[in-house]
């Protein structure tokens, strides 16, 4: 989350930005971040979120269920794009 906060200026300057990142709820919690916070942060800045396959979009209304579906030590790669 700190990386995303630190690149807010770059996000504002680049309309066609794409961010590929690992979404690991357990690791995020250990780092002091609520996993839902990252998804919401990106959504509020106009990003669409796509799951691993790059095809299935994750709607904001699905964020909570999506995060809860990744339990234990599991993670998923996400593409945030606009």
JORATA-V342815 format. One record per residue. N is the residue number from 0. RES is the residue in three letters. PSI is psi in whole degrees, -180 to 180 (* if undefined). Layout:
BEGIN
n-><N	N>
res-><RES	RES>
psi-><PSI	PSI>
END
This chain:
BEGIN
n-><0	1	2	3	4	5	6	7	8	9	10	11	12	13	14	15	16	17	18	19	20	21	22	23	24	25	26	27	28	29	30	31	32	33	34	35	36	37	38	39	40	41	42	43	44	45	46	47	48	49	50	51	52	53	54	55	56	57	58	59	60	61	62	63	64	65	66	67	68	69	70	71	72	73	74	75	76	77	78	79	80	81>
res-><UNK	UNK	UNK	UNK	UNK	UNK	UNK	UNK	UNK	UNK	UNK	UNK	UNK	UNK	UNK	UNK	UNK	UNK	UNK	UNK	UNK	UNK	UNK	UNK	UNK	UNK	UNK	UNK	UNK	UNK	UNK	UNK	UNK	UNK	UNK	UNK	UNK	UNK	UNK	UNK	UNK	UNK	UNK	UNK	UNK	UNK	UNK	UNK	UNK	UNK	UNK	UNK	UNK	UNK	UNK	UNK	UNK	UNK	UNK	UNK	UNK	UNK	UNK	UNK	UNK	UNK	UNK	UNK	UNK	UNK	UNK	UNK	UNK	UNK	UNK	UNK	UNK	UNK	UNK	UNK	UNK	UNK>
psi-><-36	-36	-45	-43	-39	-19	22	-41	-43	-37	-40	-33	-16	103	-30	37	144	135	120	124	160	126	105	92	-43	-46	-38	-43	-41	-26	2	20	140	126	-37	-28	-41	-45	-44	-43	-48	-42	-43	-17	16	13	142	145	128	138	175	-48	-8	8	-47	114	148	112	152	-35	-15	-5	-49	-49	-40	-49	-39	-23	-12	88	171	-132	13	155	168	146	135	150	120	124	155	*>
END
